[in-house]
């Protein structure tokens, strides 16, 4: 049986992650409170942020920005897309 968590993003009990997805205290909070589905939603949002802001993830400033946005996405008021972002129509 898979590990279940009360997901802070979805507001329901759902399948939890297999291991902390990020180092440190933030990674442990995510492991304890975020479902696999919510983590996938973050990965999509993170990709959009990287592309729209043209971030280079190995740069310390970009990593700090993404960590701050991750914390807001799961535990704050949410991470917003850039003001001029327009998702492509499918």
N, C-alpha and C positions, 0 to 999 in steps of 0.2 A: 504494500500500500504506500502511496506517495505521501510525502509530508504536506500537511495543509497549514495555511496561514490565513489570518484575517487580513486581507489586503487593504492597505490604506488608500490605494488609488481606486480600486474597484468597489470598495465598501462591502465586499462579500468574502466568504471563505472560499479559497481556491488553492490549487496546487502550488506549493512553494518551490523556490529555487533549490538546486542540488547542493550548492555551496555559495559562500559569499562572492558576489560578482565584482567586488571592488575592495581594495585593501582598507584596513583601519576600521575605526568606529562607524563611519558611514556605511561601509560594506556590510558590517554586522547588522546595523539597523535595517538595511535593505533586505538582507537574508531573513531577518526575523519578521518583517512586516510587508513584504512585496511578493506578489505572485509571479509565476513565470509569464503569464499573459501581460501583466503590467510592465514587467521588465522588457518584453518585446516592444511594447508601446514606447518605452523610453528609448530603446535603441533606434527606432524609427525617428523619434523626435531629435535625438542626438545627431543622427546623420543629417537631418535637415539643418540643424544649427551649424554643423561643421561646413556644410556646403554653402549655406547662405552667408555666413560670416567669413568664409574662406579660411577656416582655422587649420593650423598644422598641429595635430594632437600631441606630437612629441615635444612641443614648446611648452615650458612651464606656465606661461600666462594663459595659453589655450586650455591646458589641463585644469588650471584653477577655475577658469570660466565654466568649463563643462561640469566640474564638480559642484560649483555653486548652483548651476542650473539643474543638476540632478537632484540636489537637496530640495530646491524649490519645487521641482516636478512632483516629488513623492511626499514631502513633508511640509511644504509651504503653500503659497497661493498659486502654484503652478508656474511652469516655465513657458514663456510666451515666444511666439515666432517673431522675427524681425518685423517692424512696422510695414515695410513694403513687400512682405512675403505674400505670394499668391500661389496656392497649390495648383499644380497642373490638372486639367480636366482629363479624365480617363475615358 
